[in-house]
Amino acid sequence: MSAEMLAGDSLDPQIRRFVDALARAWAEYPAMNSLPVAEKRRIAEIVRAPWRRGGPEMAETREISLPTRHGPVRARTYRPAVGAAVQPGIVYLHGGGWMMFSLDTHDRVMREFAARARATVVGIDYALSPDVKFPFALEQIVDAVRALREQAADLGLDVARLAIGGDSAGANLSVATSLVLRDLGASQWLRGMLLIYGCYAPEISDAAANGFGAEGNLLTAAEMASFWFNYLERPGEARNPLVSPMRAELAGLPPAFLIGAQCDVLAEQSIAFAAKLRAAGVSADLVEYPGATHSFLEAVSVSELADRAITDGAAWLSRLFV
């Protein structure tokens, strides 16, 4: 069954073009569940490659190495051609179920946010599961944020204006990083969280699983279950609030802007998490984009909806950095 049949008339026509193009590209390869992880990642890079082309040019793109307790982690800085000599910074964590994708698959998304928010974006190339398990990647990211603060002068970053954000699993890791820093007494290190169609708990309602989480959609409930399984050493770790931020005490976190996609198995999670943030006294703005699917920001080259969502997120960041 195709995503078009499942979605009926719900998908935005330009987003439908993106979904159909991805489906055709994936169809050129064997079924993903029959392949080893390394091969899945290789194919994912090929399939996503057309969607990172074009977009704004940067004044500087730089590969850097940040020290962590697990050894150095690679990062990439995107410095836009506009903005001050010392710029605010956005730590960006790509999605992919903690298992796939990279700085390259999300290259254009990061450049778009850099140009529109007039801020340096720093993408972190955190380690993927199942090669490593929770909390390895989270610990890398926490340490990378600390290292960025220490290297701020060399990178032209204003440490008083540093935000964190990401999509899907990257949104999960963004919240988890913010929780760790809060509990370490370093909540002031991050000014805000940009949370893009995030996953905040393993539980998915039957309505979501049987709707936009059914087979044939861009992200299915079965895929999410696989991602969670590979991320954790033991199923019981799902109760850890650093794994499932929906279970966390959220008071004291920085403000958040949530981008939700209406036609996404995770749409309900953005709504529920925004409500939980507000109940904890955390400023949380949620915009759900009608007709949008999971990963829709990557369709910015063909989608006015994706263009608007990136503009909205960048505008929020700009206000945050004033």
N, C-alpha and C positions, 0 to 999 in steps of 0.2 A: 504494500500500500504506500502511495507517495505522500510526501508532506503536504502537497497541494490538496489531496483528497481529505486528509485528516483535518487540515485547517479550514477547509471550505473557503468562504470569502473573508476569513479573519486576517489573513496575511496582507500586509501592505504590498501593492504590486511590485514596487522596486525591491523590497525585501524578498519577495517571491523569486525574483530574478537571481538574487544572491544564493538563496537556498537551492534552487534548481541547478545552478552552476556548480555548487559544491557537490550535490548529489551525482551529477554527471562525472565529475572528476574522481570521486571516490569509487564510482562504478567501474573504472578502468583497472582496479586492483582487486585482489582476492578479499573475501570477507575479513574484516578486521579481527574478529574473534578467533580466526584461525592462524593468526600471525604472532610471532614473538614481539615483545615490547619494542625492541630496537627497530624492527621493520615498521611497526605502526608509526613510530616517531618519524622515521625517514619519509614515509608516504605523506604523513600529515604536513611536513614541511613543504613538500611539492604541491600538495593540494591547496595550501594556504598562500603559496608564493604570489599568485596574481593579485591578491588583495592587499599586498603591502606596497605595491608600486605607486608612483606618483605622490602627490601631496606636497606639503611645505618643505622647503630646503632649510637646513640648519646652518647656523654660522659655524658650528663645530660639533662633530660627533666623535666621541672619544671612548676607547676601550680602557677600562681601569680594573684594578684588582683591589679588593677590600679584605682585610684580615678578619677571620672569624675563628671561633674555638675549634672548628672543623677544618681549618686551613683556609687558604685564600678563596674567595668567591669572585667570579667575573661579574663585572657590571658595565653598563654603557650609558654615557651621559649624552643628552641631546640639548644643546644650547641654542635657543632660537636666535634669529638675526635681529629680533626686536627685544627691547628690554634694557635694564640697567646693567652696569658692569658687574655688580653683585646682585644676583637674582634669587628669588625664592626657589625652592626645590620641591619636586614631587617624586617620591619613591614609588616606582610602579612595579607591580607584581603581576605577571601574565597569568592567564587562565590555562586550562587544559587538564582539569581533574587531578592536579598534582602529578600527572603522569606524562603529559605531552606538551608540545608547543615550546616556544623559546622567545628570546629577545627578537629574533628575526621575524617570526610570525606576527608579532605585535609591533613591529618597527613603525608602521605608518600610524597606528593608533597613538603611540608615544610621541611621534613627531607632531601630530595634530594637537595634542594637549599642550605640548611645549610652545608651539607657535601661538595658539589661541589664549593660553593663560599667561604668556610672556614669562615663562618660568623654565628652569632647567629640569628636565625629566631624567631620572636615574633609574634605568631598568636593572633589576637584580636577577642574575642567572642562577637562581636557587636550584639545588639538587632535586631530582625527580624520583618519585616512587614508581615501582616497588624497589628500585635500586637502594633507596634509603627509606626509612619509615619515620613517622612522627616521633619525636619533635625535631628531627634533624634540620629540615628546611626552615622551620620557624626559628630555630636557634641561629642559623646562618643569617637570616634576615634581621633579627634583633641586633646581632653583632655588626652587620653591615650598616645599619642606621647609626650605631655608635661610631663606627669608623668614618662615615660620611661627615659627621659633626667634627671629627678630629681633622679631616682633610678639607674642610669647608673653604678655608682661605685659598688653597691651591685650585679648587674647583670653581671659585667665584660664587659660592653659595652663602645665603643669609641663613644661619642656623636658627634664627628666631622665626623664620617663615618656611618651615618644612612640613609638608603634608605627605600622607601615604595613601595609596589607592591601588586598585586592581580589579580585574574582572573574574567572575566565577570563583574558582579556587583561589585566585589572587585576592578577591575581596575577603574571603575567609581568612587568609593569612594576614591581610591588612588589619582586620579587627583583632586577631590573635596577637599580633605584634603590639598593637595599642594596649591591649590588656596586660601584656608582660611589662611594658614600660610603665604603665600606671602603677602596677604592683611593686615595681622597683623604685617608685618615687620619682620617675622621670617622665611623667605625663606631659610636661611642658615641652618635651622634645618634638612633639607632633601637633600641628595646628588644626588638622582636620583629616577626615577619611573620605575618599571618593570610592564608593562601593557600587560596582557595576554588575548587575544580575548575579549576585552572590549566592553561595550555598552556605547556610549557617547551621544546619543540622542534617543528619542522614534521613530523617523521617520525611516522606512525601505522601500527601493525601491520596486516597484512591481516585478522587476527581482529577487531580493533576497527573497522576500516573496513567490513567486511562484516557486523558485528554491530550495535551501537548507533550506528555511524556511517553505516549505510545510509540510503538515501532514505526519508523518512517519519518519521525520528526528529527530536527537538527540535533537535539539532545534528548535522550530517552531516560526514563526512570531506571531501566536496566543498566544503562551506561553509568548513571550516577552511583548505583549500588556497587558496580565494579570499581569505580574510582575510590569510593570510601573503603572498600575491602583492601585495595592495594596500598592505600595511604597509611593504614593502621597495622600495628603489630598484632594487636588482639582486638576483637570486636568490642570488649568492654571499655576500651579507650574512647569510644564515642561519647561516653558520659563526661569526659574531661571538657571543661568550658573552653579550653584553648583549642580543642578540636571542634566542638560544637558551640560557637558563641551564643546561640539561642539559649543555652543553658547558663550563661555567665551572668554575674552581677555587673551591670553595665555602667553604673554611676561613675562619674569621673572621666569618662572617655571624651575625646575631642569631638566637635561637631561633625556631622556626617551629611553627605549628599548621596542619595541612592538613586541609581538609574535602573528601572525595572523594565522588563519586556513582557508585554501582555501575553504573547503566544509562546510562552516558555514554561517548561515544567517547574522552574524555580521561581516563577512570578509570585506565588503565594509566600515564599520565604522573604522576599524583599518587603512585602507589605507587613508581614508579622514582625520582622526584625526592626523596621522603622517604628512600629508601634511600641515595641519593647524598649527601644532607645529613648523614645519620648517619655515613656512611663518612668524611666530611670532618671529623668531630668536632663537628658542629652539632646541638644538641638539636632533634629533629623529632618531633612527635606527629602521627600520621595516624589519622583516623577516617573509614572509608568507610561511607556510609549505604546500607543495602540497599533496593532498590526506588526509589532516587532517580535523577532525570535531571539533566542539565545545567540550570542556572538554577533549581534547585528551591527555593532560599531565598526566591525571590520568591513562592512559594506559601504563605507563612507564614499567610495569612489562612484557609487551608482545610486545612493539612497539619500534623499533629503531628510528622512527621519533620523538616520545615523548622524548626518551633518548637524541636525538640530540638537541631538542628545550630546554630542561632543561640545558644541557651543555652550549648551546649558551647564555642563560639568565644568568647563573652563571658566565660564563667567562666575560660577560659585567659587571656584578656587581664587580667582582674581579678587573677589570681594573679601575672601578669607585672608588674603595676603596684605590687604591695605593696612 
